[in-house]
Amino acid sequence: MKSKITILTLVLISVSHITYGQQDPLYSQYQFNQSIINPAYTGINDAFNATAIARRQWTGIEGAPVTNTLNLSSSLLHNKLGAGILLLSDIYGVNKNTEIQGMISYKIDFMNGKVLSFGLQSGYINYRYDYGNLLLEQDDQALVLVDENVSKVNFGAGIYYRTYKFYVGVSVPKMLNTTVEDLNNSITLHKRHFYLSAGYVFDQIIALKFKPSILLKVVEGQPISIDLNASLLLAETIWVGLSLRNFNAVGLNGQFEILDHLRLGYSFELPLNSINNNIFGTHELMVSFDLELFDHHAIGRRYF
């Protein structure tokens, strides 16, 4: 079906400005698996982990973003190293991006739950544009200038420090700006993103644990993105939280933990300045489980 005018407008903005770069996909359930934004998190918890996230943004608008990710990671060599793979599919409007990243980390264990990790990643990204789904009144020269199928290799790096109650991470998942040259024009498909994440757990509140956290994302030429989150852990089993994204979207999120091995998560977000009365919010589902595959693996209580 042909895309609606609202989506067409967004698509034309993304492909016709030679200095514009696409943003990385958004997530809400990143707090318990930051490998999707920081390779240094890979294998940080001394076990094998598999996490799948499905996100449907701006439901009610045709062509709105749909993002699916699968992350597999494990600690290796007596927990000194971590290795993993990230598979990602991001579809919005006529854009279909597919990504595969390999990640490796080196960890320094200071005992008492304190770990400093350095991570690297490298991978392949395919950008596809299906212009046949656009309903155009006339030919647009800007679309002719953009290749419908572009594949690029990129690499990234990150640092992550964690204790039992605190974490902080800095990362650049894709260090290279992705550009294409066509008819003497330089078109930026993606700009590098800088991430800073941090969180702390307060455990002296009756029988509850309170965890505030923040995620900052910086992209050249774009406003700074700020995610604020506050979560409560009930009975060491259920996480319930509120989030505020860029001060223009509010969200509810929750996770249910089963014996420290399995986590089921759901998030709902609603824009505060809705551009369309038919928007029914953003929904995100997460399934994550840990396994002890090797003798040096040990699954324990974690809050990040």
N, C-alpha and C positions, 0 to 999 in steps of 0.2 A: 504494500500500500504506500502511496506517496506520502512523504513527510509533510506535516502541517507547517503553516507559515511561521509559527513561533519557534519551532525547532530549526527550520530553514534559516531563520535570522541568526540563531546561535551558531550554526554550522558555517555560514558565510563569514561571520566574524572570525572563526577559528582558522579558516583556510585562506582568507584573502589579505590579511595583514602580514607583511613579510617579517615583521619584528615580533609577532605573537608566538608564544610557545604553549603547548597544551599542558594542563596541570596533571600531576599524578592522581590516580584514583583516590577518592575519599574513603575513610574507614571509621567505624566507631568502636569495633571490637579488637582494636590493636593492643590493648593494654596487657593482655596475657600472651601475646606472641608478636613481639616487635620486629621479628625477622622481615616482615613485609616493608619496613622502613629502615632497618638497621641490620647489616650483616653480622655485626659484632654480637647480636643476641643469639646467633645460631649455636645450638648446643649448650646454652648457658646453664640449663637446669639439670645437667648430668643424667639425661635420659633420652629416649627416642620420643619425638613428638610429631603428630600429624594434625594439622589444622586446616579446615575448609571454611571459607567465608563466602556467603552469597549476599549481594547488596543490590537492592532495587531502589533507585533514587527517583524522587518526584513522580510517584505513581499517579496516573491520571493524565499524563502528558505523553503523547506518542513520540517515540524516539528518545526518551529520557535515558540516562545512563544505567546500564546493567553491568555489574562487575562480579566476577567469580575468581576466587584464588584458592590454590592448594599449596600448602607449604609442608615439606617433610624435612626433618632435621634430627641430628643425633650427636651426642658427644662421643669422642673416640680417643684411643690411646690414653687410657686411664684418666679421661676427662680433661686432658690437656688441650685437645683440639675439638672443634665442632665443624660439622659439614652438613650441607643441606641443599635443597633445590626448591625454587619457587616457580609455580606455573600461574599465569594470570591471563584472563580474558576480559577486555574492557570494551563495551559496545555502547555508543551513544550517537544518535542521528545516523549519518552515513559513515561514521568512523568505526572501524573494527580493529582494535589493537590486540596483538597476542605477544606474550612475553614469557621467556624462560630464563631464569637466573640460577647460576651455581654459586654457593656461598661457602666460605671457610673462615674459621676464627681460631685465634690462639688465646688461651685463658691463663691468667695468673691467679692462683688461689691463695688468699691471705689467711685462710682458715676463718672460723667463726662466721661463715656465711658471706664473707667479703670476697668478691670476685671482680677482677678487671679483665675485660676482653677486648681484643682488637680484631676487626673483621674486614674481609675483602669479598667482593662479588664481581662476577662478570657474566654477561649474557647477551641474548639475541632478542631483538624487538622487531616485530613486523607491524607496519602501519598500513592499513587498507582503507580506501575511500570508495564507497559504492555510489557514484554520482547518478547512476540510473534510478535511484530511489528519490531523487529530488524533483520537485514540481517547479520548474522554472518558466517564467513568462518569456524569457529570451536567453540566448547563450550568454554565459558569464565568463569573460576572459580570465578572471582569477582562478576559476576551476580548471581551465585548460592548462594553466601553468603548474599545477600540482600533480605529481605522479600518483596514480591510483594504488600503487603497491610499492612500498619502500621498506627495506630491511636494513637494520643497523645493529652494530655491536657496541656495547657500552660497558662501563665498569664503575664500581663504587666502593666506598670504604666507610667505616664507622668505629666508634669507641663506645663501650658500655661498661658502667660501674654499678655494682649491686651489693647491697647488704640485705639482711632479713627484712629491714623496714624501709629502705630507701633505694632509689635508683636514679641514675641520670645517664642520658645517652646523647651523642652527637653523631650525625651521619650525613653523607651525601650519596644516596643510592645510585644515582647516575651522574657521573662527573662530567661527561661530555654533553654539550649542547648538540642536539640532533638537527642538522640542516641539510637541505638539498639545494642544488644549483640548477636553474632551468631558465633559459632565455634571458641570461644576464641578471637574473634575480636570485637572491638568497632567501630561502623560505625556512623559517625555524619551525620544526615540528614539535620540539620539546626542549625546554630549558632546565638546567640543573636546579635541583631542589636541595635546600639545607634544612635539616631537622634538628630540633633540640627537644628532648623529652625528659620529664622528671616527675617523681611521685614519692609520697611518704605515707607510711601507715602509722596511725595513732591507735594504740591498743589499750589505753587506760580509760576508756569511756564505758563504764559499767561492763556489760558482757559483749559490747559491740567493738568492731574495729572500723575506723574511719580513714579513708584513703583519698586525699586530694591529689590531683595530677594535672599536668599541663603539657601541651604539645604545640610548639611553634614551628611554622613552616615559612621559609623565606625563599622567594623566587625573584630574580632580577626583573625589575620593571613591573612587579605585581605588589599589591598590598600584602603586608604580613598576615598570615593566617594563624589564628589563635584558637586552640581547643582547650576549654576548661572543663574539668570533670570532678565530681565529688561522689564517692561511693561508700556504702555501708556494708559490712559483712555481718550477716545474721547467722548465729548458731554455727559458725565456721562452715557454712554450706551455701548460703544464698547471698549473692551480691546484688544490691539495688543502688542505682546511681542516676544522677542528673548531669547533663552536659550542656555547654553553651559554646556554639561554634561561630566565631567571628562576630559575636554579639548580634547576629541576625537569624540564628536558628537554634532551637532548643530541643533537647532530646531526653528520652528515658532509656535506660539500659539495665539489663539484668543478666546474671549468670547463675546457673545451678551446677554445683560441684558434686560429683559422685565418687566418694572414696579416694580423692586426690588424683584419680586416673582420668576421669571424663568430665568435660565441661560443655554445657549447652548454653548458648548465649543468644539474646535477642535485643535489638535496639530499634527504637522508633524516633524519628526526627521530624520536626515540623518547622518550616520557615516562618519567621516573625513578620516578614514583609512579603507575603505571598504575591507572586506575579500572576497567579491564575487561580480562580475559585475552584477549579477542578483538581487541584493538587491534593492528593490524599496522604502526603508525607513520604518519608523514606524509611524503608524496612531493611534490616540486616540480620541474617542468621549466621551463627557460628557453631561448629562442632569441633572439639579439640580433645585428643586423648594422648596420654603418656604411657610408654611401655618400658620395662626393664629388659632390654635385648641382650646386654652384655653383663659380665660379672661386676664391672665397675659402675654400672648404672644403679641409681637409688632414687626412687620417687618419694618426695616429701612435701610438706606443706609449703606453699609459695603464694605470694600475694602480687606478683608481677609476671 
